[in-house]
Amino acid sequence: MSTDTSPALPVRVPLVTQPMGILGSLNAARRNVLSIIPDLATRQPMVSGRTAKRWHMVMDPGALRRVLLENEGNYPKSLVTKNLLKPAIGDSMFIAEGAHWRWQRRAAAPVFSHRNVMNLAPIMTAAAERSAERIAAAGPRAVDMAEDMVRTTFDVISEVTFSGDGSFDSDAVHGAIDAYIAEAGKISLFDILGLPDWVPRPGRMVSGAAMKQMKAVADDAVEARRKRGPQGVPDLLDLLLEGEDPETKRCMNTAELRDNLLTFIVAGHETTALTLAWSLYLCAFDPRVQEKARAEVQAVCEGRPATGEDVANLPYIRQIADEALRLYPPAAMVSRSAAADDTLCGRQIRRGDTVIIPIYALHRHHQLWQDPDAFRPERFENRKDVQRYAYLPFGDGPRICIGASFALQEVVIILATLLGRFRFAPVEGRNPDPVMILTLRPEGGVWLTAQPV
């Protein structure tokens, strides 16, 4: 069991206090990537070592600003990251580098404008209501809120991506993505050793057929929409089809559209579901926070589900989400490869070194946060008090998550709707276990009872 079940603190990952060799690191990483982080990383600005190749874990906000903003071009996404995700999402903007990334980002940026995100809010409200109906139907029985939040956010992403288009089998896509992550997403020794992509990964051969079939289905859906055109409120596919890079006038072809849509589905629904599941776990963990949140929701929503217009008037709900993202960031560790020599925290970085940003450790760093393992949404009451590069749930710099505002709006709408309807309580002896493979999931589920208010 890898959780800390201290009654004073929410669950956390015990970090390493002794060095591990390459096989020890590999075995630990295959179970839980976060278990390879040294405890020292929550107390030092930078930790370096060697596991087949040189690596540096960076927690210093100034050095992180250099990696993510000032010298961002020198730190492309690592080969490990690309090898893990490329079979699922191709050369989409999440993986692409340089000019190929820039034109895609420019073409897609207007898709996530405030107006477009607000136009999609009713879909989020409707999904929140369906979740509330499922929870109510369970009565006094405990509900795995992690599972329900995955279902709820997938409802949202499939509706905003394809408008419930009958030509697109969203359940098949969901199943193929889950199969890929489960069978093929675990770190391979070949990836750690930096072997090229064409060397076959044994665990990754399993789901290739399902992924190929999924891409064919998505291609057909894109082509059908291209012929049909938009109907009603434009969804993400409509907006991407209209998208054009203002500098080069380039538009996405079918394969590029499909890969970016699959990126939004992969990155957009599970990470949001995780933020909601951890937020609900934390609200059940601390009844004081939950009651304060409920009072805010009842004052603003007066018994109705939350809407896009309510989001700005629910600051404490947003603070809960922000604190959940601090304690349990979905992308809890990211890595980059140094393309040229550099210096970080006065230490030499050589070309080819792996630079790891252990966001989980950064968000629990003793020099950056007071009582870092404690759950305190009030930390975010004044955002100016939060040091910018000490808090990176969506990354930062040019590659900051393009869908951050969409995700936060969705989280606030769903969390407010559920807290307005139910009083959540934990189930004795069923604490979630924070485990990261590709994302930081609550292994074992978030089992809560929900009493109607």
N, C-alpha and C positions, 0 to 999 in steps of 0.2 A: 504494500500500500504506500503510495507516494505522496499522500496529503498530510498536511499538518492540521489536526482537528482541535487545536487549542480553542477553548470557548470564547476567548477574547478577540480572536482574529479569524477572518474568513480563510477558506482553504488556500494553500499555496504550495509551490513546488520546492522541495528541499534541494538546495544547490550544492554543488560539489565542493568538498573541502580537501580532497586529495587528488593529485594528478592522475589522469587516465592515459593509457597507451592507445594506439590506433584501433586495436580490436575492441578494447574496452569502450572507447568513444563510439565506435560503430554500433556495438550492441546496445549501448545506452541510447544512442540517437534513434535507433529503430523502434525503441519502446516509447521514448519521449525526448524530442530534440532538446527541450529546455534542461534536461537532466545533465547535459554536458557543460552548462554554464557554471563557472566557479563562483562561490560565494563572494570571493574577492571583487567580482565585477559589480557588486552593489556598494562597494566602498572605495574603489580606485577609479581614476579617470580612464585608465586603459590597461588591459591585460594582454600579454603576447605569449605565444607558444608555437610549437611545431607538432603537427599530426600529419605526417607525409609531406606537407608543405607548410610554410610559415603562415601564421594567422595572427590577427590582432582584433580583440574585442574593444570597441570604442564606446565610452559612456560620457565623455566630456562634451558639453554642449557646444563649445567653440570648435572642437575638432569635428563634431557632427555637422556643424554648419558648413565647414570646409568640404566635407565628403558629399553632402546633399545639395549644396548651393554654389559655393564659391569655386570649387574645383570639380564640379559634378561630372564633367566629361571624362575625367580621369578614373572614375569609379563606376564602370558599367556593371550591370547585374551579373552575378557570378555564374559560372558554367553549371554549378549544381542547380541553381534556380531555373536556368533555362532548360536543362535536361529534364527536370521534374515536370515542367509545365508545357513545354513546346508540343508534345504529342496531343495535348488537349486543346490548347488555344493558339497554336501556330505562331506566326510572327506578328501577333497583334501588338497594340501599343504597350501592353504590360511587359512584353519581352523585348520588343524592337529597340534599337539604339540609333543614335545620331539622326541623320536627315530622315530616315525611314520612320523613326519614332516621331520626330517633330511635325511632319506633315499630317500624320494620323491624328495627333493630339490637337492640332489647329482645326482640322476638319470636324472633330468630335466635340470640341469645347462648347459650342453653342447649344448642343443637345442638353447639357446640364445647366442651362441658365436658370435663374430663380423663377422666371415665368413658366418655363417648361416643367420644372420640378413641382411647382405649385399646381399646375394643371393636372398632374398625376396623383395629387393627394387624395381625391375621392376613392381611388383604387385601394390606397393604404387604409383608409377608414373602413371600407367594406371588408377588407381582409381581417382587420382588427375585430369587427363585429362577428365575423364567422368564428374566429378563435374564441371569443367570449361565449358564443353559443355552445361550442364543443366543451369548454370548461364547465359551463353550467350543467350540461347534460351528464357530466361525470358525477355530479352530486358530491357526496362526502369522500369519494374515492380520490386517492392521490393521482396527479397527472404529471407525466414527464414533460415539463415545460420546454426543455431543450428540443424534444421531438416536435412539439406543437409549434414552436417558433420557426423551425425549419420549414414546416408545412405552410405556415402563415406567410413567411417571406418569399417562399417559392411561388405561392399564389400571386403575390405582388409582382415579382420579377417576370413571371410568364405572361401576366396580363399587360404590364407596361412594355414588355418587349414585343409581344406578338398580338396584343389585343384579343386574346382568346381565339386567335385564328385557327379554324378547324383543320387547316392543312399542316399544322405543327403539333406534333405529339410531345407536349411538354413533359409528361410523365416518363416517356422513353429517354428524353434528354437528361432528365434528373437522374434516372437510374444509371445511364451510361457514365455520367460524371462521377456519381458516387462509387461505381465499380472501378473506375480509373483511379480515383484517389485511394480507395481501399487496397487495391491489388498492386498498383504501380507507383503510388506516391511516396512510399517509404524510401528514405535515403539509401542509395546503393553505394557499396564500397567503391565501385568504378567512378561514381560522381565525386566522392571525397578525394580519390587519387587524381581526378582531373582528366580521365580518359575521354577521348572525343565521342561525340554523340553517335557515330556510326557503329561503335562497339556495342553489341546487343546487351541489354539489361535483362537478366533472366526474369525478374519479377514483373517487368514491364511488357513482356510479350503477351501476357494473358488477355489484356483488355483491348488490344489493338483493333480487333474486329468490331467490337461494340462502339469504339470511338469513331471508326471509319463510317459505320452505319449512321451514327448520330450526325456526323458532318454532312453526309449525303441528305439526310432529312432536313437539316438546317438550310443547306444550299437550295433545296426545292422550295422551302418556305420563303427565302429571300427573293428568288426568281418570281414566284407567284405574286408576291407583294409589289415587286417592281412593275409587273404588268397591270395589277389591279389599282394601285395608287392608294392614298390614305382615305380613310372613312371616319368621320367624327374627329375627336381629339387626337392629334398625332401621337403615336407611341414611339418608343425608342428606335424601332426599325424604320418608321417613316422619317424620323428626324435624321437618322444616319444616311438614309437614301438621299435626302436633300443636302446633306453635308458636303462642303467643298472647302479645300484648303485655300484661304484667301490669298496666299502668296503664290502658289503654283497652279491654282485652279483645278487641282487633281481631286477626283472623287474615288471613293472606295469601290473596287470591283467586288464580285460576289464572294470570293474567298476571303478578302479582307473584311468585308462586312460580317461574314459568318464568324470569323475568328474573334472579332471585337464583340459581337453579340454574345458569343460563348464566354468571353472574358467577363462581360457584365453579369452573366448568369452565374458563373463559377465564383467570381469575386464579390458579386453584389448581393447574393441571397444568403450564402452561408455565413459570411462575416457579420451581416446584420442580424441574422438569427442568433449567433453567438453572443453579440452585444446584448440582445434582449434577454436571452437565457441567463447570462451572468447577472444582468441588472435585476431580474426577478429573484434569483438566488440571494443576492445581496439585500434586497428589500425584505425578504423573508428572514434573513439572518439578523437584520436590525429593525425591529418593529417601530422604533422611534422615527427612523427615516421614512418608513412606509406610511405612517400616519401623517407625517408632515407633507409627503407627496400627495396623499389622498385629499387632504384639505385643500391643496392648491388646485387639483383637478376638479373637485366639486365646486369650488368657487368660480372657476372659469367655464367649465362644461355643463354644470347644472344638470347632471344625470344623462346627458347625451354623449355619444362617442366623440372623441377628439377629431378635429379637422385640421387641414393645412393652416387655416387662419388662426387657430388656437396656439400653434407652436411657439410663436413669439411671446405669448402670455403664460408659458409654462416653464419658467427658468429653472425651477428646482428639479423637474423631470429631466431636463437637459443636463443638469449637474450630476444626477445619478448616472446617466448614460456616460458622461465624461469620466466619472470615477470608475465605472465598470470597465471602460476602455483603458484606464490607467492600470488597474489591477490585473485585468485579463485581456490584453490587446490581442485581437484575432491573429494578426501577423506579428507574432511575439519575437521573432528573430528574422533578420534579413541579412543577406551577404552580398558583398561587392568584390570585384577583382581589381587590383591596382594596375592600370594600363601603363603607368610610368612611375619612376621614383617620386617620392613625396616625403613630407615630414608631418607627423601628427603628434601633438603633445610632446614635442621635442624628440620624438623617436623616429628613426628612419623607417620608411615604408619602401620596400623594393618592388620593382615591376614584377607582377605575377603573384604577389602576396594576396591572401584573402583577408578582406576587412569585414568583420562581422559587427552588425549593430544589434546587440541583444536587447530589444525594446523592453522585454519583460524585466531585465535587470535595471535598465535605465529608469523605468517607471517606479522602481522600488529602491532607488539609490539613496543611501543615507545622507549624502551631502546635498542632495537636491530636493528631498521631500522630508517633512516632519512625520514621524511615525509612519514610515513608508508602507508597511504591511496592513495598516488599519484602513477601514472603510469610512471615508469622510467626504461626502459630496460637497460640503461647504468649502472645500479647497478651491472649488471652481466658481465661487460666488463672484469674485473679481478676476476675470481672465487675465488682466494685466499682471497679477501676482504670479502667474505660471510662466516660468522661463521657457521660451519658445522651443529650444532644441532639447529641453528636458522631457518633453511630452510629444510623442510622435505616433499616435495611433493610426494616422493616415499618411505617414511619411512627411516629407517637406521638400522644398525647393521646386524645380520645374516638374518633377515627377510626383508631386503630391497627388493623392488619390483623386481622380477626376469626379468620382461619384460621392464624395464626402457629404455634400449638402443634401443629396438625395437620401443617403443612408441615415443621417441624423434626423431628418424630417420624418422618415419612416419609423425610426426607433421611438421618437417622442410621441407620435400619434398612437402607435400600438401600445406602448408602455402606459401612457396616460389612460387610454380606454380600458385596459385591464385593471389598473389600480383603482380606477373609479368604480369598477363593478365588483371587485373581489378583495378579500383580505387573505393574503397568502401566508402560509406557515410551513416551515420545513418538516420533513418526515424524519423521525429519530433514526439515527444510524445509516442514513442514506445521503451522505455528503458527496457532491461531485468531486471527481479527481481531475485536476487540470493537466491535460496531456496534449502536447503539440506534436503533430506529424507534419501536416502542411499548415494547419490552423490550430489555435489553442481551444480545444474542445473540453466540455465537462464530461469526462468518461464516466459511464454509469448513469448519466442523465441528471436532470434537475427535477427531482421529485418533490412536488409541493401539494398541499391541500389548499383548496380555494373556497372560502366561505363568502356567500353573497353579502354585500354590504347593505 
